[in-house]
Amino acid sequence: MTLPTPELTTERLRLRPFTDADAAPLYALQSDAHVLRYWDSPPWTDPARFQTFLATCRRIEEEGSGARLAVERVSDGSFIGWCGLFDWNPDFRSASLCYVFDAATWGNGYGTETAQAVLRWAYDTLDLNRVQAETDTRNVGSARVLEKLGFVREGTLREDCVVNGDVSDSWVFGLLRRDWDATTGR
């Protein structure tokens, strides 16, 4: 089952499928060791890595297992990050959320605004019941974003990742449809 990648907009942001024009800004983002210090894979060292990323975007869409969206500011059209749903399971009505943003944009509410748009799509269009997210326990900023969105920290996965050579723990967050509905006033 194909999962068409949506185009979503908010007051300040446009979320859209990736294009070849995103190669340079995505490489800059994914090769930034500071941005990826809590990510579960190392920073990119080869600009050609974009083609693998783009192929994965198309594959997960065709398989119906997820969608990755480029995030750009409406005001100037600049690429500031990306967000995605993965491990979409229509039988269980669940998926996982991920996002990464340029460090220069942190603290402006873009992560929260982006995730709200994706969650609206997830609950309204995909009819999900649960969205899960994981974050390194040292990534307090990401945990705050998830909590602002109504996610509940459900537990800790002990020593589940190796990030930059360090074994690290992850927090698991979950957001149920009823919690989303209550948060959004539905």
Disulfide bonds with the S-S distance in Angstrom:
none
